[in-house]
Each structure stands twice: as structure tokens, then as C-alpha cells.
Amino acid sequence: MSGMNVWVPVRDESAVVNGLRSYRWWVAAGARFRLASAPGVRISVAELEPSDAMRLASDFAAVLGESEATYGG
């Protein structure tokens, strides 16, 4: 998807991508979009409805908590 995208730095791209899939969000691992920056995920928000933004933020926070506990090292 093109348009407005948000880059969110994360410790483990795969854990976040897979975690968000369990909440039915599809985001892209950042590896193919970055050259020298730290790991992250790319979220296309061009068609994100304002009413869904809070749910995405909440689900993202939950996944970050899970990924830190599970994959954070």
C-alpha cells in the first residue's frame, strides 16, 4: 500500500509483525525499507479510520509488551 506511512522502531520486527497479525493488523517488517536504521515496522495509515487508530495503538502496545517479554532477550 502506498500513501502515508509511519515508521515505528521495534526491537524484534518478526515478533511485532506476527503479533499484530494475531490482532488482524497487517504491517510490514522494516528490513526491506531501511538501509542503516535500527529495526522497525512500517505501518500504512493512509486508509486508517480515526475510529480504528485507538484499537491499533492498544493492540500495538499489547504486542510490544508480549514481544519484550518473549523475545526481548
MODELLER restraints for C-alpha pairs under 7 A, 6 or more apart:
rsr = mdl.restraints
at = mdl.atoms
rsr.add(forms.Gaussian(group=physical.xy_distance, feature=features.Distance(at['CA:1:A'], at['CA:44:A']), mean=6.63, stdev=0.5))
rsr.add(forms.Gaussian(group=physical.xy_distance, feature=features.Distance(at['CA:3:A'], at['CA:44:A']), mean=7.00, stdev=0.5))
rsr.add(forms.Gaussian(group=physical.xy_distance, feature=features.Distance(at['CA:3:A'], at['CA:46:A']), mean=5.49, stdev=0.5))
rsr.add(forms.Gaussian(group=physical.xy_distance, feature=features.Distance(at['CA:4:A'], at['CA:44:A']), mean=5.94, stdev=0.5))
rsr.add(forms.Gaussian(group=physical.xy_distance, feature=features.Distance(at['CA:4:A'], at['CA:45:A']), mean=5.65, stdev=0.5))
rsr.add(forms.Gaussian(group=physical.xy_distance, feature=features.Distance(at['CA:4:A'], at['CA:46:A']), mean=4.84, stdev=0.5))
rsr.add(forms.Gaussian(group=physical.xy_distance, feature=features.Distance(at['CA:5:A'], at['CA:42:A']), mean=6.45, stdev=0.5))
rsr.add(forms.Gaussian(group=physical.xy_distance, feature=features.Distance(at['CA:5:A'], at['CA:43:A']), mean=5.41, stdev=0.5))
rsr.add(forms.Gaussian(group=physical.xy_distance, feature=features.Distance(at['CA:5:A'], at['CA:44:A']), mean=4.29, stdev=0.5))
rsr.add(forms.Gaussian(group=physical.xy_distance, feature=features.Distance(at['CA:5:A'], at['CA:45:A']), mean=5.61, stdev=0.5))
rsr.add(forms.Gaussian(group=physical.xy_distance, feature=features.Distance(at['CA:6:A'], at['CA:42:A']), mean=5.71, stdev=0.5))
rsr.add(forms.Gaussian(group=physical.xy_distance, feature=features.Distance(at['CA:6:A'], at['CA:43:A']), mean=5.09, stdev=0.5))
rsr.add(forms.Gaussian(group=physical.xy_distance, feature=features.Distance(at['CA:6:A'], at['CA:44:A']), mean=6.38, stdev=0.5))
rsr.add(forms.Gaussian(group=physical.xy_distance, feature=features.Distance(at['CA:6:A'], at['CA:45:A']), mean=7.00, stdev=0.5))
rsr.add(forms.Gaussian(group=physical.xy_distance, feature=features.Distance(at['CA:7:A'], at['CA:40:A']), mean=6.50, stdev=0.5))
rsr.add(forms.Gaussian(group=physical.xy_distance, feature=features.Distance(at['CA:7:A'], at['CA:41:A']), mean=5.84, stdev=0.5))
rsr.add(forms.Gaussian(group=physical.xy_distance, feature=features.Distance(at['CA:7:A'], at['CA:42:A']), mean=4.75, stdev=0.5))
rsr.add(forms.Gaussian(group=physical.xy_distance, feature=features.Distance(at['CA:7:A'], at['CA:43:A']), mean=6.46, stdev=0.5))
rsr.add(forms.Gaussian(group=physical.xy_distance, feature=features.Distance(at['CA:8:A'], at['CA:40:A']), mean=5.25, stdev=0.5))
rsr.add(forms.Gaussian(group=physical.xy_distance, feature=features.Distance(at['CA:8:A'], at['CA:41:A']), mean=5.37, stdev=0.5))
rsr.add(forms.Gaussian(group=physical.xy_distance, feature=features.Distance(at['CA:8:A'], at['CA:42:A']), mean=6.50, stdev=0.5))
rsr.add(forms.Gaussian(group=physical.xy_distance, feature=features.Distance(at['CA:9:A'], at['CA:38:A']), mean=6.79, stdev=0.5))
rsr.add(forms.Gaussian(group=physical.xy_distance, feature=features.Distance(at['CA:9:A'], at['CA:39:A']), mean=5.84, stdev=0.5))
rsr.add(forms.Gaussian(group=physical.xy_distance, feature=features.Distance(at['CA:9:A'], at['CA:40:A']), mean=3.92, stdev=0.5))
rsr.add(forms.Gaussian(group=physical.xy_distance, feature=features.Distance(at['CA:9:A'], at['CA:41:A']), mean=6.48, stdev=0.5))
rsr.add(forms.Gaussian(group=physical.xy_distance, feature=features.Distance(at['CA:10:A'], at['CA:39:A']), mean=5.76, stdev=0.5))
rsr.add(forms.Gaussian(group=physical.xy_distance, feature=features.Distance(at['CA:10:A'], at['CA:40:A']), mean=4.72, stdev=0.5))
rsr.add(forms.Gaussian(group=physical.xy_distance, feature=features.Distance(at['CA:10:A'], at['CA:41:A']), mean=6.94, stdev=0.5))
rsr.add(forms.Gaussian(group=physical.xy_distance, feature=features.Distance(at['CA:11:A'], at['CA:39:A']), mean=6.24, stdev=0.5))
rsr.add(forms.Gaussian(group=physical.xy_distance, feature=features.Distance(at['CA:12:A'], at['CA:39:A']), mean=6.89, stdev=0.5))
rsr.add(forms.Gaussian(group=physical.xy_distance, feature=features.Distance(at['CA:13:A'], at['CA:29:A']), mean=5.50, stdev=0.5))
rsr.add(forms.Gaussian(group=physical.xy_distance, feature=features.Distance(at['CA:13:A'], at['CA:39:A']), mean=6.26, stdev=0.5))
rsr.add(forms.Gaussian(group=physical.xy_distance, feature=features.Distance(at['CA:13:A'], at['CA:40:A']), mean=5.84, stdev=0.5))
rsr.add(forms.Gaussian(group=physical.xy_distance, feature=features.Distance(at['CA:13:A'], at['CA:41:A']), mean=6.21, stdev=0.5))
rsr.add(forms.Gaussian(group=physical.xy_distance, feature=features.Distance(at['CA:14:A'], at['CA:29:A']), mean=6.72, stdev=0.5))
rsr.add(forms.Gaussian(group=physical.xy_distance, feature=features.Distance(at['CA:15:A'], at['CA:67:A']), mean=5.82, stdev=0.5))
rsr.add(forms.Gaussian(group=physical.xy_distance, feature=features.Distance(at['CA:16:A'], at['CA:63:A']), mean=6.18, stdev=0.5))
rsr.add(forms.Gaussian(group=physical.xy_distance, feature=features.Distance(at['CA:16:A'], at['CA:64:A']), mean=6.71, stdev=0.5))
rsr.add(forms.Gaussian(group=physical.xy_distance, feature=features.Distance(at['CA:16:A'], at['CA:67:A']), mean=6.58, stdev=0.5))
rsr.add(forms.Gaussian(group=physical.xy_distance, feature=features.Distance(at['CA:17:A'], at['CA:27:A']), mean=6.09, stdev=0.5))
rsr.add(forms.Gaussian(group=physical.xy_distance, feature=features.Distance(at['CA:17:A'], at['CA:28:A']), mean=6.80, stdev=0.5))
rsr.add(forms.Gaussian(group=physical.xy_distance, feature=features.Distance(at['CA:17:A'], at['CA:29:A']), mean=6.38, stdev=0.5))
rsr.add(forms.Gaussian(group=physical.xy_distance, feature=features.Distance(at['CA:19:A'], at['CA:63:A']), mean=5.54, stdev=0.5))
rsr.add(forms.Gaussian(group=physical.xy_distance, feature=features.Distance(at['CA:20:A'], at['CA:26:A']), mean=6.74, stdev=0.5))
rsr.add(forms.Gaussian(group=physical.xy_distance, feature=features.Distance(at['CA:20:A'], at['CA:60:A']), mean=6.75, stdev=0.5))
rsr.add(forms.Gaussian(group=physical.xy_distance, feature=features.Distance(at['CA:20:A'], at['CA:63:A']), mean=6.54, stdev=0.5))
rsr.add(forms.Gaussian(group=physical.xy_distance, feature=features.Distance(at['CA:23:A'], at['CA:59:A']), mean=6.84, stdev=0.5))
rsr.add(forms.Gaussian(group=physical.xy_distance, feature=features.Distance(at['CA:27:A'], at['CA:41:A']), mean=6.65, stdev=0.5))
rsr.add(forms.Gaussian(group=physical.xy_distance, feature=features.Distance(at['CA:27:A'], at['CA:42:A']), mean=6.02, stdev=0.5))
rsr.add(forms.Gaussian(group=physical.xy_distance, feature=features.Distance(at['CA:27:A'], at['CA:43:A']), mean=5.24, stdev=0.5))
rsr.add(forms.Gaussian(group=physical.xy_distance, feature=features.Distance(at['CA:28:A'], at['CA:41:A']), mean=5.65, stdev=0.5))
rsr.add(forms.Gaussian(group=physical.xy_distance, feature=features.Distance(at['CA:28:A'], at['CA:42:A']), mean=5.16, stdev=0.5))
rsr.add(forms.Gaussian(group=physical.xy_distance, feature=features.Distance(at['CA:28:A'], at['CA:43:A']), mean=6.67, stdev=0.5))
rsr.add(forms.Gaussian(group=physical.xy_distance, feature=features.Distance(at['CA:29:A'], at['CA:40:A']), mean=6.61, stdev=0.5))
rsr.add(forms.Gaussian(group=physical.xy_distance, feature=features.Distance(at['CA:29:A'], at['CA:41:A']), mean=4.74, stdev=0.5))
rsr.add(forms.Gaussian(group=physical.xy_distance, feature=features.Distance(at['CA:29:A'], at['CA:42:A']), mean=6.40, stdev=0.5))
rsr.add(forms.Gaussian(group=physical.xy_distance, feature=features.Distance(at['CA:30:A'], at['CA:39:A']), mean=6.28, stdev=0.5))
rsr.add(forms.Gaussian(group=physical.xy_distance, feature=features.Distance(at['CA:30:A'], at['CA:40:A']), mean=5.03, stdev=0.5))
rsr.add(forms.Gaussian(group=physical.xy_distance, feature=features.Distance(at['CA:30:A'], at['CA:41:A']), mean=4.70, stdev=0.5))
rsr.add(forms.Gaussian(group=physical.xy_distance, feature=features.Distance(at['CA:30:A'], at['CA:42:A']), mean=5.82, stdev=0.5))
rsr.add(forms.Gaussian(group=physical.xy_distance, feature=features.Distance(at['CA:31:A'], at['CA:39:A']), mean=6.87, stdev=0.5))
